[in-house]
Amino acid sequence: MKMFDLDGLKEILDTLSRNKSRTLLTGFGIFWGIFMLMAMNGGGKGLKNILSDNFDGFATNSVIIGPNLTTNHTRDSSAADGGLAGCPMWNI
């Protein structure tokens, strides 16, 4: 069995020529989908590059302090204070 025989190819071309509007709309839909995927991917990468360029060098001499526990502290939840006595952020 051949992958593309002459009879099958003739049937495909005959069907495409009878349904011209459906063939055109299907081709346009495939083109539009691929185009939009490429545009969204390119736009996302461009936006990422713009934002990284804008924030480059921003607050280089700054310290950001947040409410989370330090990474060196291991919390002992079985202790009476919840394990926060040894943490430098909590004064219990």
N, C-alpha and C positions, 0 to 999 in steps of 0.2 A: 504494500500500500504506500503510495507516494504521499508526501506531505501536501504538495500543491499539484493536483492534477488539472488538466486543461478543462475538464467539465465543471469542477468546483470553482475555478477561477472565473469561468464564463457566467456561472450562476451568481457569483458575488457581484460582478460588474453589471449584470442585468438588474439585480435588486437595487444597486446604488443608482443606476440611471432612472429607474422607475420612481424612486422616492428621493427626488432631488432636494426638496426642502428639508426633509428629515436628515439627509446626509450632510447638508450644509449646516444645519443647526447643531448636529452632533460634533462635527469638525470644529465649529466655532466654540462650542462648550469646552472641548478638550483644550483648544488653544487658550481660551480665557482662563481656565483653571491653572494651567501651567504658568501663564503669564502672571497671574495673581500670586501664586506661590513664590515665584522669583522676585516679584516686587516687594512682597511682605518680608521675605528673607533679607533682601538688600536693604530695605528700610530699617529693619531691626538692627542689622549690623551697623548701618550708618548712624543711627540714633545712639547706639552703644559707644561708638567712637567719638561722637560729639560730646556726650556726657563725660566720658573719661578724659577728654581733652579739657573740658571746662573745669573739672575738679582736680586736675593735675596741679600739684603745689598748693592746694587749698588746705589751710590750717596745718602746716607742717610742724609748727612749734606748739601744738596744743595737746592737752590731755583730756580725754573724754571719760567722765565718771558716771557710772550707771548703778542701778539698784541691785544688781546681781551679786552673788557671792564670789569671792576670789577663786581662782582655779587651783590654788595650792591648799585650800581648806577642804578637809573631808568632813562631812556632816554626820554626826552620830545622832540619829533620830531617837535612839533609846534613852538618851540623857534627859534629865528633868527640864533643861532649858531648850530642848530640841536640837542640841548640838551646836548652838550658835555662840557659846561663851568664848571659844578660841578664835573666832572670826574677827579680824581687825575692823570690820565695818559695823559690828554690833557691840554696843557697850552694855552688857547685861551684868 
